[in-house]
Amino acid sequence: MSQSRRMKWPRSLSGIQGRRAGQRKVRPAAAFAALAAGFVATAVSADTLAQPKDNTLERQAADYVRFREDVAAIEAMPFTDEEVTREAHRRLAAHDSEGLSGGWVAYAALVAADSPAFAAALQEEIKKKPSRRKGVIGGVNGLMANIAADPHFLRNLPGAEEAIASVLAMTVQDGARITALGEAFKMQAYALQKTSWGKKRISPPQSRLDEARSFGLARAEPATPVFERANLGGVMAPSLAKARAEWAADWGAESIEGRVSEKNAEVIIDRILNLAARYSTNSLNPRLVEVYAQNAKAERCLSLAKLTLDQCIAATRTPYEEAFCLGEHGLKDVATCNGWVADAGAS
């Protein structure tokens, strides 16, 4: 087991205590009884978890999975004419930094939610009964209260280590596959210089940039997936292995294990686990996804990569030059930007 999988981050201590000045006192027993009654009334039964009440997380994740789909489509295209680099440019340029970065966080949350050990830990949490004496709220509401009180609560659950390892493995493997295609494009850039069509003058750079931009604007939103969700004692899992190939956690290439190498990555991991726990307990809404499905460092990096790709394409005149730009900035840079949480994608 890698060092990252053995890592135990310290739980931060946080809480809110105190009473507003002049606030009327309420007897603890009566207050707890009222809270417990409310939580029992809103408890989530197993039957209600067959489908999520909100699919915003899956819609957000679809933005990242579409990039996977485009990578797979480009991989399948043989280098036989200039349309190969044209189609690759259209597909890769159609992705924006916000969709790719936020989509990756949302997808990573689904990967974490699919972890059996993490699901089991969540199940144990929501099985806890309210207890005034022990200070336990119990149920899904108790789990949400613990998450709100301590941002690191979820990573300290028994199954969190497995969930984090799954996210890191997915990230590194995706980065390896995307990077490999980028390297293949760069190799083709040299090989195409020996072909007549690879050195042929193509349409002006600005027209190609405009074409790629129009392609992205005209493209329909990616389809929201339909999962065969598993329901284990009130905890929902997306069952990604039963979904289309592009949604599988092992879509990427074999690679080394990922690791959390910087403090900022822990913040992203906490967001991923938060989304995963809320998804699993049917406690998500669009606002929560908007807040937590963010990776500012990746978004900045992807914005720069997109700008660099456009500048590189603007300087090209032939397919072999386009191939180099797409390999370096359309593929390898994206792998690095989305992979920083797990030290993935760097060459």
VOLUMMAR-741447 format. One record per residue (C-alpha): x, y, z; residue in one letter. Coordinates in nm, 4 decimals. Layout:
# residues N
X,Y,Z,a
...
# end
This chain:
# residues 347
0.0000,0.0000,0.0000,m
0.1349,0.3422,-0.0936,s
0.2226,0.6092,0.1537,q
-0.0769,0.8152,0.0398,s
-0.3164,0.5346,0.1266,r
-0.1691,0.5021,0.4741,r
-0.1891,0.8739,0.5357,m
-0.4060,0.9792,0.8270,k
-0.4862,1.3474,0.8269,w
-0.5546,1.5046,1.1655,p
-0.9140,1.5869,1.2393,r
-0.9556,1.9588,1.2964,s
-1.1545,2.0600,1.6018,l
-1.4394,2.2949,1.5375,s
-1.7753,2.3724,1.6888,g
-2.0071,2.6492,1.7815,i
-2.1032,2.7061,2.1390,q
-2.2713,2.9847,2.3211,g
-2.6090,3.1508,2.3533,r
-2.7306,3.4882,2.2321,r
-2.7552,3.7500,2.5044,a
-3.1033,3.7671,2.6449,g
-3.2183,3.4538,2.4607,q
-3.4888,3.2620,2.6464,r
-3.3627,2.9368,2.7985,k
-3.5014,2.6095,2.6685,v
-3.4828,2.2928,2.8713,r
-3.2274,2.0572,2.7101,p
-3.4520,1.7530,2.7376,a
-3.7445,1.9243,2.5698,a
-3.5257,2.0735,2.2983,a
-3.3603,1.7422,2.2170,f
-3.6934,1.5622,2.2065,a
-3.8273,1.8163,1.9581,a
-3.5180,1.7847,1.7408,l
-3.5260,1.4068,1.7494,a
-3.8933,1.4038,1.6542,a
-3.8191,1.6293,1.3574,g
-3.5315,1.4138,1.2427,f
-3.7390,1.0977,1.2653,v
-4.0109,1.2619,1.0582,a
-3.7611,1.3526,0.7850,t
-3.5617,1.0285,0.7933,a
-3.4773,0.8873,0.4483,v
-3.6155,0.5391,0.3949,s
-3.4483,0.2817,0.1699,a
-3.7338,0.2940,-0.0801,d
-3.6893,0.6667,-0.1456,t
-3.3291,0.6162,-0.2541,l
-3.4040,0.4182,-0.5694,a
-3.3471,0.7382,-0.7698,q
-3.1873,1.0611,-0.6482,p
-3.4206,1.3530,-0.5930,k
-3.1613,1.5727,-0.7646,d
-2.9263,1.4705,-1.0488,n
-2.7192,1.7898,-1.0633,t
-2.4034,1.6026,-0.9629,l
-2.4409,1.3574,-1.2509,e
-2.5136,1.6392,-1.4982,r
-2.2004,1.8205,-1.3798,q
-1.9905,1.5033,-1.4046,a
-2.1121,1.4541,-1.7618,a
-1.9018,1.7558,-1.8693,d
-1.5852,1.5704,-1.7706,y
-1.7024,1.2361,-1.9075,v
-1.7680,1.4005,-2.2458,r
-1.3977,1.4893,-2.2579,f
-1.3240,1.1205,-2.2001,r
-1.5607,1.0383,-2.4877,e
-1.3814,1.2831,-2.7159,d
-1.0437,1.1370,-2.6228,v
-1.1713,0.7879,-2.7059,a
-1.3114,0.9096,-3.0398,a
-0.9825,1.0776,-3.1305,i
-0.7861,0.7655,-3.0336,e
-0.9908,0.5653,-3.2835,a
-0.9166,0.7948,-3.5786,m
-0.6273,0.6837,-3.8037,p
-0.3871,0.9485,-3.9305,f
-0.4779,0.9295,-4.2972,t
-0.5654,1.2876,-4.3926,d
-0.5902,1.6412,-4.2599,e
-0.9445,1.5840,-4.1270,e
-0.7917,1.3950,-3.8348,v
-0.6305,1.7036,-3.6846,t
-0.9320,1.9168,-3.7787,r
-1.1754,1.6855,-3.5978,e
-0.9437,1.6557,-3.2988,a
-0.9172,2.0335,-3.2774,h
-1.2943,2.0784,-3.2914,r
-1.3545,1.8251,-3.0165,r
-1.0785,1.9348,-2.7800,l
-1.1493,2.3066,-2.8192,a
-1.5175,2.2536,-2.7381,a
-1.4429,2.2096,-2.3654,h
-1.4248,2.5080,-2.1308,d
-1.2176,2.5284,-1.8139,s
-1.5126,2.5555,-1.5741,e
-1.6896,2.2522,-1.7172,g
-1.3762,2.0382,-1.7174,l
-1.2592,2.1323,-1.3680,s
-1.5992,2.1210,-1.1997,g
-1.6956,1.8131,-1.3975,g
-1.3889,1.6298,-1.2719,w
-1.4754,1.7081,-0.9075,v
-1.8336,1.5891,-0.9618,a
-1.7180,1.2699,-1.1305,y
-1.4615,1.2066,-0.8558,a
-1.7464,1.2342,-0.6028,a
-1.9361,0.9609,-0.7895,l
-1.6232,0.7442,-0.7792,v
-1.5993,0.7985,-0.4027,a
-1.9705,0.7242,-0.3596,a
-1.9134,0.3952,-0.5435,d
-1.6608,0.2792,-0.2825,s
-1.8109,-0.0108,-0.0808,p
-1.6108,0.0707,0.2318,a
-1.7146,0.4359,0.2249,f
-2.0784,0.3373,0.1685,a
-2.0585,0.1013,0.4643,a
-1.9146,0.3771,0.6842,a
-2.1970,0.6123,0.5840,l
-2.4486,0.3388,0.6567,q
-2.3096,0.2996,1.0084,e
-2.3333,0.6751,1.0624,e
-2.6974,0.7086,0.9590,i
-2.7916,0.4004,1.1638,k
-2.7005,0.5869,1.4825,k
-3.0042,0.6605,1.6972,k
-3.0661,0.9983,1.8613,p
-2.9295,1.0087,2.2145,s
-2.9411,1.3184,2.4319,r
-2.7127,1.1612,2.6888,r
-2.4434,1.0813,2.4292,k
-2.4993,1.3996,2.2307,g
-2.5899,1.2046,1.9157,v
-2.8435,1.3496,1.6705,i
-2.8613,1.0343,1.4615,g
-2.9707,0.9523,1.1087,g
-2.8900,1.1487,0.7944,v
-2.9394,1.4747,0.9826,n
-2.6774,1.3740,1.2334,g
-2.4335,1.2937,0.9538,l
-2.4961,1.6327,0.7914,m
-2.4492,1.8052,1.1282,a
-2.1137,1.6336,1.1783,n
-2.0001,1.7353,0.8280,i
-2.1029,2.0957,0.8934,a
-1.9214,2.1052,1.2266,a
-1.5986,1.9454,1.1013,d
-1.4857,1.9768,0.7344,p
-1.2525,1.6780,0.7884,h
-1.5154,1.4520,0.9457,f
-1.5680,1.2356,0.6372,l
-1.1998,1.1698,0.5665,r
-1.1695,1.0254,0.9170,n
-1.4421,0.7654,0.8640,l
-1.3196,0.4038,0.8387,p
-1.4039,0.3764,0.4675,g
-1.2654,0.7126,0.3575,a
-0.9203,0.5748,0.2840,e
-1.0620,0.3389,0.0203,e
-1.2731,0.6146,-0.1371,a
-0.9766,0.8529,-0.1563,i
-0.7556,0.5806,-0.3037,a
-1.0194,0.5146,-0.5717,s
-1.0322,0.8840,-0.6639,v
-0.6536,0.9119,-0.6803,l
-0.6251,0.5953,-0.8904,a
-0.8898,0.7204,-1.1343,m
-0.7146,1.0548,-1.1637,t
-0.3709,0.9099,-1.2325,v
-0.5053,0.6534,-1.4786,q
-0.7068,0.9136,-1.6695,d
-0.4010,1.1351,-1.6842,g
-0.1930,0.8479,-1.8182,a
-0.4360,0.7718,-2.1018,r
-0.4802,1.1364,-2.2018,i
-0.1061,1.1991,-2.1835,t
-0.0355,0.8901,-2.3966,a
-0.2635,1.0242,-2.6699,l
-0.0899,1.3600,-2.6447,g
0.2476,1.1950,-2.6923,e
0.1099,1.0000,-2.9892,a
-0.0012,1.3248,-3.1526,f
0.3414,1.4783,-3.0993,k
0.5073,1.1722,-3.2541,m
0.2710,1.1959,-3.5488,q
0.3686,1.5605,-3.5897,a
0.7199,1.4461,-3.6782,y
0.6009,1.1531,-3.8895,a
0.3602,1.3733,-4.0894,l
0.6485,1.5876,-4.2093,q
0.7404,1.2934,-4.4322,k
0.3956,1.2832,-4.5977,t
0.2582,1.5098,-4.8679,s
-0.0711,1.5806,-4.6903,w
0.0972,1.6402,-4.3575,g
0.2923,1.9323,-4.5058,k
0.0031,2.0638,-4.7136,k
-0.1145,2.4185,-4.6471,r
-0.4570,2.4218,-4.4820,i
-0.7159,2.6960,-4.4228,s
-0.6055,3.0147,-4.2432,p
-0.5633,2.9828,-3.8653,p
-0.8415,3.2267,-3.7769,q
-1.0957,3.0373,-3.9845,s
-0.9980,2.7148,-3.8062,r
-1.0277,2.8812,-3.4666,l
-1.3689,3.0205,-3.5618,d
-1.4772,2.6793,-3.6875,e
-1.3784,2.5136,-3.3603,a
-1.5567,2.7839,-3.1611,r
-1.8753,2.7433,-3.3665,s
-1.8600,2.3665,-3.3199,f
-1.8475,2.4098,-2.9427,g
-2.1330,2.6600,-2.9341,l
-2.3567,2.4411,-3.1509,a
-2.2896,2.1245,-2.9540,r
-2.5771,1.9937,-2.7434,a
-2.5338,1.9493,-2.3678,e
-2.3978,1.6064,-2.2713,p
-2.6624,1.3538,-2.1769,a
-2.7231,1.2863,-1.8085,t
-2.6485,0.9185,-1.7377,p
-2.8974,0.6630,-1.6157,v
-2.7275,0.4445,-1.3554,f
-2.8321,0.1087,-1.2136,e
-2.7936,0.2445,-0.8630,r
-2.7347,0.0152,-0.5690,a
-2.9163,0.0859,-0.2428,n
-2.7541,-0.0522,0.0698,l
-2.9374,0.0255,0.3907,g
-3.0352,0.3764,0.2864,g
-2.7020,0.4536,0.1170,v
-2.7008,0.4921,-0.2608,m
-2.4112,0.3999,-0.4927,a
-2.4022,0.4850,-0.8657,p
-2.2680,0.1435,-0.9802,s
-2.0334,0.3003,-1.2358,l
-1.9054,-0.0391,-1.3501,a
-2.2491,-0.1098,-1.4981,k
-2.2644,0.2205,-1.6874,a
-2.1287,0.3045,-2.0325,r
-1.7540,0.2537,-2.0724,a
-1.6753,0.6266,-2.0554,e
-1.8283,0.6414,-1.7062,w
-1.6214,0.3561,-1.5629,a
-1.3673,0.4464,-1.2948,a
-1.1051,0.2326,-1.4714,d
-1.1430,0.4117,-1.8075,w
-0.7823,0.5312,-1.7903,g
-0.4563,0.3502,-1.8579,a
-0.2546,0.1532,-1.6048,e
-0.0218,0.3806,-1.4128,s
0.1460,0.4384,-1.0795,i
-0.0656,0.5085,-0.7725,e
-0.1725,0.8628,-0.7007,g
-0.0787,1.0557,-0.3916,r
-0.1855,1.3745,-0.2184,v
0.1293,1.5822,-0.2269,s
0.0172,1.9298,-0.1237,e
-0.2087,2.0889,0.1355,k
-0.4476,2.2426,-0.1181,n
-0.5278,1.8958,-0.2511,a
-0.6742,1.8018,0.0877,e
-0.9344,2.0760,0.0421,v
-1.0426,1.9245,-0.2909,i
-1.0571,1.5778,-0.1336,i
-1.2843,1.7122,0.1422,d
-1.5158,1.8631,-0.1209,r
-1.5268,1.5358,-0.3116,i
-1.6142,1.3347,0.0006,l
-1.8756,1.5929,0.1008,n
-2.0478,1.5629,-0.2375,l
-2.0187,1.1836,-0.2268,a
-2.1798,1.1615,0.1176,a
-2.4640,1.3926,0.0210,r
-2.5207,1.2048,-0.3049,y
-2.5241,0.8719,-0.1227,s
-2.7806,0.9911,0.1327,t
-2.9967,1.1790,-0.1196,n
-2.9102,1.5110,0.0443,s
-2.7915,1.7088,-0.2593,l
-2.9332,2.0146,-0.4286,n
-2.8034,2.2314,-0.7173,p
-2.6638,2.4980,-0.4851,r
-2.4494,2.2463,-0.2955,l
-2.3100,2.1066,-0.6197,v
-2.2323,2.4583,-0.7392,e
-2.0439,2.5363,-0.4174,v
-1.8475,2.2138,-0.3765,y
-1.7841,2.1012,-0.7368,a
-1.5044,2.3514,-0.7850,q
-1.1297,2.3243,-0.8370,n
-0.9959,2.6776,-0.8791,a
-0.6359,2.5700,-0.9421,k
-0.7419,2.3313,-1.2187,a
-0.9733,2.5925,-1.3709,e
-0.6947,2.8518,-1.3900,r
-0.4572,2.5952,-1.5388,c
-0.7152,2.4837,-1.7969,l
-0.7898,2.8439,-1.8942,s
-0.4209,2.9000,-1.9608,l
-0.3993,2.5729,-2.1551,a
-0.6931,2.6790,-2.3744,k
-0.5335,3.0173,-2.4410,l
-0.2005,2.8536,-2.5221,t
-0.3703,2.6071,-2.7577,l
-0.5418,2.8910,-2.9445,d
-0.2129,3.0803,-2.9740,q
-0.0366,2.7681,-3.0953,c
-0.3052,2.6942,-3.3559,i
-0.2885,3.0566,-3.4707,a
0.0760,2.9989,-3.5656,a
0.0120,2.6784,-3.7639,t
-0.0095,2.6372,-4.1396,r
0.0001,2.2578,-4.1821,t
-0.1546,1.9427,-4.0261,p
0.1756,1.8336,-3.8712,y
0.1996,2.1646,-3.6855,e
-0.1606,2.1284,-3.5690,e
-0.0867,1.7777,-3.4427,a
0.1918,1.9090,-3.2218,f
-0.0275,2.1850,-3.0725,c
-0.3103,1.9434,-3.0001,l
-0.0828,1.6861,-2.8405,g
0.0971,1.9324,-2.6163,e
-0.1761,2.1798,-2.5195,h
-0.5061,2.0122,-2.6068,g
-0.4218,1.6837,-2.4345,l
-0.1096,1.6794,-2.2166,k
-0.1803,2.0161,-2.0559,d
-0.5357,1.9082,-1.9729,v
-0.4080,1.5876,-1.8105,a
-0.1706,1.7897,-1.5947,t
-0.4309,2.0522,-1.4972,c
-0.6936,1.8021,-1.3861,n
-0.4405,1.5619,-1.2387,g
-0.2595,1.7894,-0.9933,w
-0.4620,1.6632,-0.6959,v
-0.3039,1.3217,-0.7401,a
0.0269,1.4273,-0.8984,d
-0.1100,1.2926,-1.2295,a
-0.0613,1.3928,-1.5901,g
0.2821,1.5496,-1.5613,a
0.5401,1.4393,-1.8148,s
# end
